[in-house]
Amino acid sequence: MSILLPPLTPLPGLPEPLWLPEPNSSTRLPVNEVHLWRARLLEEELTSPRWSGEDLEPAHASDACPVSRDRASKLKAALFRKDILERYTAPQAGPDFPTLLCGPASGLRIAVAQCDHLALIAVSRDVRGIGLDVERVRQDIPIEEMAGGFLDAHSQWDLRITWSPREKAWKFFRFWTSNEACAQARPSSRRAATTAAVTAARGCQGRCCCCCEVSGFSPEPEFIAALAIEGGPEAEVLYWEWRGGG
């Protein structure tokens, strides 16, 4: 006998961003602004005519149809990353959209995260480091045991005294994604990043001890993500929905 679990709707107070439609061409990226892109690699949406482009064209005609779901998802993820990078590095962008080259001295920072069919890319300029993580919220895992080897004592206790399985799952993955995002933003100091991310996940406002700003949000029902921004002035985050690159 199977038991149907209720939908894992986000916890009250967890932001659900308004995703803007993607621009038609190159995207302007002002200093200290972060653009966060979302792509949903769903099977029914894997029909973009851009798949026939030379970079993603199958080697043999027999491979073109049908395409396995796994291979199709990987192809669309690759197209997603390629299209987003071209928006910020295309030489034909013009004077209002200066060309940005990826590299330590360029000021362009990129973070990528994917879980199941959901892929996210964060792009920024002149921010010392950014981190991004996304996870599907699940109740069918040993949350308290996993927390024992990953979270600090205060967070473990917070989870132990949370009786609702739904709330406990959302709390755990909020701590988890915040820790991972902040560790990416400051890879040289994972311990400091963990401490700061846990503080941010509890609702801390402003900079933490590792100078990371961590924002948690729900990019889609049953998913939670975290964006960490290290140092520099406070950045404005814009959320864009990728529809296949037009």
NORRA-V187280 format. One record per pair of residues at least 24 apart in sequence whose C-alpha atoms are under 7 Angstrom apart, sorted by the first residue. I is the first residue (numbers start at 1). J is the second residue. D is the distance in whole Angstrom. If there is no record, write none. Layout:
i->I j->J d->D
i->I j->J d->D
This chain:
i->8 j->166 d->7
i->8 j->222 d->5
i->9 j->221 d->6
i->9 j->222 d->6
i->10 j->218 d->7
i->10 j->221 d->7
i->10 j->222 d->7
i->11 j->167 d->7
i->11 j->170 d->7
i->14 j->216 d->7
i->14 j->217 d->6
i->14 j->218 d->7
i->15 j->217 d->5
i->15 j->218 d->6
i->16 j->217 d->6
i->16 j->218 d->5
i->16 j->219 d->6
i->17 j->219 d->7
i->17 j->239 d->7
i->18 j->239 d->7
i->19 j->239 d->5
i->19 j->240 d->5
i->19 j->241 d->5
i->20 j->239 d->6
i->20 j->240 d->5
i->20 j->241 d->6
i->21 j->240 d->6
i->21 j->241 d->5
i->22 j->240 d->6
i->22 j->241 d->6
i->22 j->242 d->6
i->24 j->246 d->7
i->25 j->87 d->7
i->26 j->87 d->4
i->26 j->88 d->6
i->26 j->93 d->6
i->27 j->87 d->6
i->27 j->88 d->6
i->27 j->97 d->7
i->28 j->97 d->5
i->31 j->125 d->5
i->31 j->126 d->6
i->32 j->124 d->7
i->32 j->125 d->6
i->32 j->126 d->6
i->32 j->127 d->6
i->32 j->233 d->7
i->32 j->235 d->5
i->33 j->124 d->6
i->33 j->125 d->7
i->33 j->235 d->5
i->33 j->236 d->5
i->33 j->237 d->6
i->34 j->122 d->7
i->34 j->123 d->6
i->34 j->124 d->5
i->34 j->235 d->6
i->34 j->236 d->6
i->34 j->237 d->5
i->34 j->238 d->6
i->35 j->122 d->6
i->35 j->123 d->5
i->35 j->124 d->6
i->35 j->237 d->6
i->35 j->238 d->5
i->35 j->239 d->6
i->36 j->120 d->7
i->36 j->121 d->6
i->36 j->122 d->4
i->36 j->123 d->6
i->36 j->237 d->7
i->36 j->238 d->6
i->36 j->239 d->5
i->36 j->240 d->6
i->37 j->120 d->6
i->37 j->121 d->5
i->37 j->122 d->6
i->37 j->239 d->6
i->37 j->240 d->5
i->37 j->241 d->6
i->37 j->242 d->6
i->38 j->119 d->6
i->38 j->120 d->5
i->38 j->121 d->7
i->38 j->240 d->6
i->38 j->241 d->5
i->38 j->242 d->6
i->39 j->118 d->6
i->39 j->119 d->5
i->39 j->120 d->6
i->39 j->241 d->6
i->39 j->242 d->5
i->40 j->117 d->6
i->40 j->118 d->5
i->40 j->119 d->6
i->41 j->73 d->6
i->41 j->76 d->7
i->41 j->117 d->5
i->41 j->118 d->6
i->42 j->117 d->6
i->43 j->69 d->7
i->46 j->72 d->7
i->48 j->244 d->6
i->83 j->245 d->6
i->127 j->230 d->7
i->127 j->231 d->7
i->127 j->232 d->6
i->128 j->230 d->6
i->128 j->231 d->6
i->128 j->232 d->7
i->129 j->185 d->5
i->129 j->186 d->7
i->129 j->229 d->6
i->129 j->230 d->5
i->130 j->184 d->7
i->130 j->185 d->4
i->130 j->228 d->5
i->130 j->229 d->5
i->130 j->230 d->6
i->131 j->181 d->4
i->131 j->182 d->6
i->131 j->184 d->5
i->131 j->185 d->5
i->131 j->227 d->6
i->131 j->228 d->5
i->131 j->229 d->7
i->132 j->181 d->5
i->132 j->226 d->6
i->132 j->227 d->5
i->132 j->228 d->6
i->133 j->177 d->5
i->133 j->180 d->6
i->133 j->181 d->5
i->133 j->225 d->6
i->133 j->226 d->6
i->133 j->227 d->7
i->134 j->177 d->6
i->134 j->224 d->6
i->134 j->225 d->4
i->134 j->226 d->7
i->135 j->223 d->6
i->135 j->224 d->6
i->135 j->225 d->6
i->136 j->222 d->6
i->136 j->223 d->4
i->136 j->224 d->6
i->137 j->169 d->6
i->137 j->170 d->6
i->137 j->173 d->6
i->137 j->222 d->5
i->137 j->223 d->6
i->137 j->224 d->7
i->138 j->169 d->6
i->139 j->165 d->7
i->139 j->166 d->7
i->139 j->169 d->6
i->174 j->201 d->6
i->174 j->224 d->7
i->175 j->201 d->6
i->177 j->225 d->6
i->177 j->226 d->6
i->178 j->214 d->7
i->178 j->226 d->5
i->181 j->226 d->6
i->181 j->227 d->6
i->181 j->228 d->5
i->182 j->212 d->7
i->182 j->228 d->5
i->185 j->228 d->6
i->185 j->229 d->6
i->185 j->230 d->6
